Amino acid sequence: MAVDNSSVIDFISINKEDKVVLTISDHLKWNEEHLLLLQDKINSYIEIIENKHIYEIYPDANDKEIIIQVSLKYKPNNLGKTFLEQVTNYLESKNYKFSYYKIN
């Protein structure tokens, strides 16, 4: 379960605000190949939400807001920051919630 396996949801949870969080576990250093893998993973999460397969996989997601979240091992470089900003803007324009954080 990691960013380089786009066919698997890494983690599903419900946060304190009662929102469903789909987490991507990202252990890779920042480069162009990494961006493509992360983009594929995010796209697969979007597909699972849009085709409503999430409700079959995780019935507790019914009637809850869904957030896509990336848990990063490495701090994003300039390329990574730009990519994550673009992803955030794109997903927000589609009414999806997106967040990311670096693991300490």
N, C-alpha and C positions, 0 to 999 in steps of 0.2 A: 504494500500500500504506500504509494508515493506519487509524486508529480509525474514520474516517467511511466506510469501505468494509467492511461486515460480511461480504461474500461472498468475501473473500480472507484467507488466513493471511499475516500480514506477514512473519514469519521463523520458520523451524524450525531447531533446532540440537540438538546433544548436548553437554551440559556436562561438566565434569571428573569428575562423579560418575556419568557414563554414564546420565543422565536426559535425556529428550526435553523440550526447552523450546519451547513455542509462544509467541512474543512478539508483543504488540500494540504498535505504534508510535503513541504518543499525543502529538500536537503541539498540542492544543487547550487554551485557557484554561478554567478551571473555572466552569461555570454549569450550569443544569438541562438545557439541550439537550445539552451535553457528556456529562452523566451518562447520558442516554438512549442516545446513540451508543455509549458505552463498554459499557453494559449489553447492547445488541444485539450488539456485537462479542464480548463474553465468552460470550453465549448461543450464538453461532454456533460458537465454539471448542468449547464443551461438546457441541454437537450432533455435530460432526465426530468427537469422541472417542467419544461414546455410540453412534453408528451405525457405528463402527469404520472410517469412511472415512479416518481418519488413516493406517491401515495400507496403504491403496491409494496414498495421496498420498506417504507417506514410509515405505517398508517397514522402514527401520532402527528404527522405533519399536516393532516387535514385541518383546514381553517386556521392555519398559522402562517405568519410571515416567514419567508425563507431568505436566509443570508448565505452568500458564498464567501468563505473566509480562507485566506492563505496564511499558513504558519511557516515562516521563513527561518531557515538556519543561518543564512548569511544576509547581512545588510545589503540592500539594493545599491548598486553603483548607479551612475547617471543614466545608463541605458535601462536598467531595471526600474528606476524611479519614473522615467518617462513612460515606459510600458505600463506600469501599475496605474499611473494617472490616466492614461488613455483607457485602460480597462474600466477603471472607476467611472469615468465620464460616460463611456459607452453603456455600461450596465445600468447606471442611474437614468440614462435616457430611455431605457427599456423598462424602467420601474423595478429593477432588481437592486437589492442591497449587496454591497461588496466591501470587504475590509481585508486588511493584511496587517501582520505584526511579525516582528523578529523575536524568536525565542531567545531568552537570556541564557 
